[in-house]
Amino acid sequence: MTAGPARPRATSARVQPRTVLVLGGGGMRGMAHVGVLKALRNLGVRYDAIVGTSIGALVGAMAAGGYSVERMEEIIGGLNKDDYFRLNFLKLLLKGMRASSVYRGDTFQARLTEILPDVAFSDMEVPFFCNAVRLETGGQIFWGAPGCDEISLVDAVYSSCCLPGIFEPYQREGFHYMDGGIVDALPLRFAKSLRPDLIIAIDLTVKATFKAPNYKDRVVSTLYRSFEIAEEIIVEQGLHMHADDRTVLIQPKVGHLARFDFNDVPEIVRLGEEETIRVLTSHAATRNLVADDLELPGLSCPVVPRDFVSIRIDSEACIGCGNCEMVCETQAYWTNGDKAEVRKLSNYECTRDHACARNCPTDAIHLSNL
């Protein structure tokens, strides 16, 4: 596999592991991925392939296609919601509920043509893959994989980004394809199939310990939130099954943002950059890769070892329902009486999927050192 672009500050004495970068889905929260890429460059951490889902496919395609971080920041800084979301007015008027989408996919595709690099999969600076789901079979496809790379970058990214009911499915050879996050919003299993030494995975799903976006009782808002809940559960299961000591998980604190909030993009980028620095400089698998002379003025990222997750239960709020024991794959809880108890106050096996806190009906579980 071709080595990734050279990164400043890396020292020749350091052995760089073969690394796959996984950029998860999350709508406009995915602008945090640009901050992740900026942090990787400044830390001197290389990547040898990119796997993207949905918005992660968009940002990943720009990075793998050779765009600098500065150019990506310039592009996303100019994004306007009206440039991407135009009502499918005529089809809605003529077909009503038989219309295939709320918004026009051709408008989205036209914008992708303007902002994505004009390169084939075979000409990427680093190997790039993005997923979509085939609606007829429910099967997942990874564009860029052998036999699946004879497709334009615009079509591949569009198919990975088009949310069900929001944009029309991408059609190819009699099949219809939609957002890869439907089946795998953080494709660790595919990343592991590339046999890397290290996986750096960026999870943007909304977690219970972060402030959730405001939900509005409207058709589109309900579609978005339903999709996000499915994403959370799929990522939760993926982390249970595939996260291991080769996986470094980064979860930027952007869960408070609405899925398509185009405001304050620079702040989203900053949050992605800061969280990446905090994790990579404190994680056992990556802290030895970071340049010794690292200087990042303006960022406050305390280096705290992240080898474990601290768990606490509010006994007054706990009702002893047993959900935490049921969903935790690391046996960190038990419910032997009226209240749940923590078996692992410092849980070194925790996959950081937040399943326990998300499924607690009284918000009695508090996680820290995440």
N, C-alpha and C positions, 0 to 999 in steps of 0.2 A: 504494500500500500504506500502511496506517495506521502512523504512527510509534509506536515503542515507548514504554513508560512513562518518565516523566522520571526521570533518575538524579541523585542528589546529586553535588556537586563538579564537574559539567561546567561549562565556561566558555563563554559565548556567542560568544567569538571563534573557537572551534574549529569546523571544519566536520565534522559527524558524517556519515560515509559510511553509505549504506543497507546495513544489516548483517543477515545471516541467521545465527542461532545453531543449530548442529546438535548435538544431544545423543545420543550413541551408546548402544548396549546394553551390558550387563555385570552383570546381576543386582544384588545389594545394593551392588556397587561404584558403582552409579549414584547413591548418596547423595552422592557427590562432586559431582554436578551442582548440588546446593544450594549447596555452597561456591563453585562457579563463578558462580552467580547472585549470591551475596553479593559476590564480588569485582568483578563487572561493575558492580553498583550503587555500591560504594564508590569504584571507579576513575572513575566517570562515563562509562562506555562503554555506549552504547545498542544495542538490537537492535530490528529491525523485523519479524521473523518468527521462529518457532521450528519446527524440524523434529526430530521425536523418533523413536527406535526403541526398542522394548521398555521398559526402565526409563527411558530417555530420554523416551519418550512419556508416562509417568506424571508425571515431574517437569516436563516441558515443558507438560503440560496444566494443572498447578497454576499455573505461572508465567503462561502465556498467559491463564488464566482469572481472573487478578487477585490471586492469593494473594501476600502479602508473604513475604519470605525468612524472617522470624521465624515466621510461621504454618507455613510448610513445615518449618522445623526442629522445631517443636512436634509436627507430625504424624509426621514420620519418627522422632523421638525416642521415640514411643510404639508403634512397630511391633513386633509380636510374631510370630514365625514360625508359631506355632500358629493365629494368626488367618487365615493365608493357605494353609497347607499342611495339609489334612486328607485322610487316605487315602480313596480311592474304595473303601472296604472292601466294600460290598455288591456293586458291579459286579465288583470283582476276584474276590469269592467266587463269584458266579453265572456270570461270563463268562470268568474266567481271562485267558488271553492275548488274548481277543477284546475285552476292556475297552479303552476309548479312551484312558484316562489313568491315571496312578498316583494323582494327587490330584484333588480335586473342584474343578471350575471355578466352581460356583455360590458356593462359599465365598469364592473370590477376587473374584468379581464383586460380592458383597455388601459386601466391604470397600472396593472401588473406589467403590461408590455412596456410602459414608460419607465418604470422604476427598476425592473430586474435586469441583470446583465444579459447581454445577447450572446450566450455561450451554450454549447451542448453539454450534456452530462459528462461526456468523455473529455471535455476541455476544462473542467473545473480545476481550480488550484489544489483543492483537496477533494476526495470522494464525497459525494453528497447524495443523501437518500431522503425521501419524504413519503409518508404513507397516505393512502386513501382507502375507502371501503367500497366494494362493489355491491350495489344495492340488490342486484338480482340474486346473489349467492350469500351475501353477508361476509364474504372473504376479504381479507386485507391484502393490499398490494403495496410494495415499496418501489416507487419509481427510482431509477438509478441502479437497481440491482440487475444482475445479469439477465438478459432477456426482457427487461422492463425499462430500458434506457433509450429506446427510440421514440421519444416523446419530447416536445418542446418544454423548456423550463417553465414557461408561462402556464401551459396546460397542466403540468405536474403540480405546480404550486396552487393553481386555482382549485384543482380537484381536492387537494389536501386542506383547503381553507373554506370551501363552500358549505356552510352550515345547512342542515336539512330544513326546508321550509323558508329559509332566508334567501338563498341564491339557488338558481337552477343547477341540477346535477351536471357534472361534466360527462359528455357522451363520447364513447370511443368503441368502435368495432361492435356496435350493438349492445354495449353495456353502459350502465350509468354509475358514476363514482361521486362520492361525497366525502366530507371532512373526516380525516383519519382519526380524529379524537373520539369519534363515535365508538370505536373499538379499542383504541390504544392511544391515550393522550400523552403518554411518556414511554415510548417504545424501548424499554430496557432489554426485552427478550431479543429483539432484532440487533440491538447494539452488542449484546453478548455473542451473537452469532458471528460477528466480525472478529472475534477472538482478540480483543484488546487486553493490554495490561491494566488499563484504568478506564473507568467511565465517569465522566462528569455530567450529571443530569440536572437540568433546570426544571423544577416543578412549579407551575404557576396556578395550580388549582386552588380554589378557595378552601381554606381550612377553618375549623371551628374555633381555633385559638386566635384567629385574626378577625378583624371586623368585616363581616360579610357585606356585599353591596346591598344597597336599598332595593327591595323588591317592590315592583309596582304591579297591580292586578290588571295587566293588559296582555293581549295575545302574544306579542313579540317578547315582552319581558318574561312571560311564563315559559315560552320556548327556550329563551336564553338560560333561565335558571334551571329548567329541567335538564338541559344539556350539561350544565355545570355540575349538577348533582351526580349525573351518570359518570362524568369525567372523574369526579372525586373518588367514586367507588371503584372505578376501573384502575385508577392510579394506586389506590389503597391496596388492591389485590396484586397489582404488578409489583409493588414494593415488597409485599409479603413474599412473593414467589422468587423475585429476581435480584433484589438488592443484596449485595454481599460486601466483603471487605475490599473488593475492587471498585465499588460504587461510591462516589462522593456526591451527595445530594445537596443541592442549593435551592432554597425556597425563599426568594425575595418577598419582602413584606408588602405585597401589592394587592392583597385580597380585598381591600376596601374599595377598590376601583370597580366601576361598572364595566361589563364586558366590552362595550364599545364607547368608552369615555376617551375622547380625543383631547381632553384638556391636560395641561401641565405635563407634556411628554418629557421634557428635560428632567423633571423630578422622578418619573418612572425609571428613566435611564440611570439616574443617580442611585436609586434604591437597588437596582440590579447590580450595579458596580460595587456598592458598599457591602452588600451581602456576600458577593462572590469573594471579595478580599477577606472578609471576616472568616468565611468558611475555609478557604484554601490556605490561609495562613495559620489555621488552628487544627486542621484535620490531619491525622497521622499519615494518611496516604499522599498528601500533597505539600505539607509544610516544608519538606526538604527540597521541593522544586522551586521555591520562591527565592528570588535573588536576595542576597544578604544586605545589599545596599539600598533596599527598597525605600523610596520616599514618595509619599502620596499626600501632599499638602491639601488641606480642606476636607479630608475624610477622617471621621472618628470611628475607627474599627478596632475596639479592644480585642486583643488576642486571648481568647479563652479556650482551653482544650474542649473539643466537642465530642469526646469519646463516648459520652453517655447522655441520656435524657433524664432530667429530674422529674419525678412524679409526685403530686400531692392530691389528696382527696379532701374536700370540705365535708366533714362528717355531718354538719348540720343540714347541708343541702342534699346529701346522698340519701336515696330512698331504697337502696339495696336491690335494684331491679336486675342486676347481673349482666347488663349490656357490656360493660367494660371487660369482664372476664370472657364473655362470648366472642368479642371481636378482636381481642389482643392475641396475636400469634406468638407472643414471647412469654406468655404466662406471667404477666406482671401484676395481675390482680386475682383476688378470690373473693367470693361472696358466701361466707360460711355462716353468716348470721343476718341481722337486720341491716347491716351496713357493709359496703365493700371495703376491702383492705388492700393496701399496696404491698406486694411481695418484693418488688424491686424499686426501692426509692431512687437508686441510680441505675437506670436500665441501660446496660451496655449493648444489649441486643436490639433495642428499639429501632424500627425501620423508619421512624419519623413520618408515618402516614397519617397521624392524628385521628385514627379511627376511634380510639377510646373517647377522646374529648368530643368528637363530632357526634357520636351516638349516645352521649350522656344526656338524658332528657332534662336534667336540672342544672346543667353546667357546673357540676361538682368537681370535675377533674381539671387540674391545672398542670400544664407541662412547661418546663423551662429548659434552658441550655439547648434550644433548638437552632 
